[in-house]
Amino acid sequence: MAKQRIDQGGVEGCEVYGLGRQVISGVGATRTLTAAESGALCLFDRAAGVVYTLPAPVAGMYFEFATTTTITSNAAKVITGASSQYLLGTVDLLINGAATTLAAVGNGSTHVAISSNGTTTGGVIGDFYRVTAVSSTQWVVNGQLSGSGSLATPFATS
């Protein structure tokens, strides 16, 4: 079978029929992601939380995370794979139906995790964010989380 080129240089982009997106779910308490899984949608689908560990960042790789089950214990957490890899960017944290919001900022120099507890730091069904590698040491995070109580940043140094 001859190879076919897919052109993405046009203003309309391109379509690939029959190509599905990988969804990672039902992983239990922990899961280490691989570079080959870049582009996957990773689900927080366990009330007792899930911890995903990112692979070594290569500029352009990305992962998206969605909460499909509200966290009731532990955390919905994403951590970098090494202490010299950091998270930067912003997630908006809000209380549903209220005017209370918090823009949580990852500083790119000490934050190595984003952790949602099901209340003050997000982790509620419907939460969604994306992490994109921009260098060999940094991931940019952007998304939206829902919380309750006194909102607090989900970014952490451990």
C-alpha positions, 0 to 999 in steps of 0.5 A: 500500500502506498503512503499518503501525505496528510497536509496540515498547512492549509487554512482548513486543516486536515481530517483523518477518518477512522482515527480515534483518540486514546482515552486512559481510564480505570487505571487504579490509584497510580499510572505513569504516562509514556511519551507514546501516549501524548494526546491522550485524554486521561480520566480521574474516574475513581472517587478515591483519586488517581495519581498520574505521573508525566513522562519526561517533557518533549516540546509539543507533547500534551495530555488532557485530564478530565474528572468524571467522578468527584474525588471523595478521598485522596486526590486527583493528581498530576505530577512531573516525572522529575524534581527538575521538571515544573508546571507553569500556567493558570487554572481557573477555580470556581464555585458553581453558581457563585461569584467566587473564583480563584486564578491559580498559577503554577510558577514554573520553578517550584511547582511539580504537581497539580492536586485536586481534593474534591473540595477546595482545590477542585476535583469535581465531576466536569473539571478539565485541564491540559498540560503541554510540554514547552521545553525539556523542563516545563509543562504549561497547564491551562484549564478550569476546576470547580470547588467548594468552601475556601478555594485554594491553589491546586499547584504544589511543590510535592 
